[in-house]
Amino acid sequence: MAGLRGPSDASGNDDLFTIARELLRSEHWPASGEATSWGDAELAKCARGERPKAGSGAEWRAWATSHHLAVTAEALRTMGQP
């Protein structure tokens, strides 16, 4: 996936709002959308402007980990593994 970049003039971490909107419109957004994981739901809230702040690096890692674990668990389930 090509990296998404926010506007260089956004204050603090607010460029995540722009990045989240771009992600939700991209082909990389999962078909199950925000139902994929808690992390995807939080990114969707950012995209819709439902969060007062864009979050911290620790929150972003938690959202990404939540997404990764959900996608991996679903892949294992559908492949009949382990």
N, C-alpha and C positions, 0 to 999 in steps of 0.2 A: 504494500500500500504506500502510495506516495504520501509524504508528510503534509499535514495540513498546517497552515500558518495563520495566525491571527494578525490583526492590524498592528502596525508598529506604534501607533499613537494611543492604544488602549492603556488605561492606568492599571497598575497592579497586575492582578491575574485576570482581569476582565476580558482579555482576548480569548479566554476559554469559551465565553458565550458565543463568539463568532465561530470558533472552531467547532463547537457542538452543533450549531445550526448547519454548517457545511457538512459535517459527518452525517447528520440525519437525512440530508438530501443526497448523499452519495450512495454508490453501489456497495460500499463497505458496511453500511448499516445492516444489521441482521434482519432477516425476514420477519422474525418474531418481535422485532423492535424492542421497546422498553420492557416487554415481558420476558426478555432473555435473562435478565439478572437485575439485582438491585443496582449495580453499577450502571447498567444501561438506562434504568429509570432515572437515576440522578443526572446522567448526561442529557436525557430528554428534558428534564426540568430546567437545566441550564439553557438548552436550545430555545425553550419557550419563555425564558425570562422569569421562571417561577422561583428562583433562588435569589436572595439579595446579594450574595457574593458568589464568585465562581469557584470557591473552594481552594484548598491548599494542595501542595504537592503530595502530602500524605493522603488526603482524600482522593486525589486522582489515582494514586497507586492502588488504593482500596477499590475504587470503581473498576479499574483495569483488571485487578485480581479477581473480583467478583465475576466480571465478564468472562475472563479466561477459564475459570473453574466451571462456570455454567456451560460454556461451549464445549469444553473438554468432556465433561460428564455426559452431555447429550450425545457427543460423537461416540463415546464408549458404549452408551446405552443402545444406540441405533446400530452399532456394528456388532453387538452381542459380545462385547469384550468387557472385562477380562473373564 
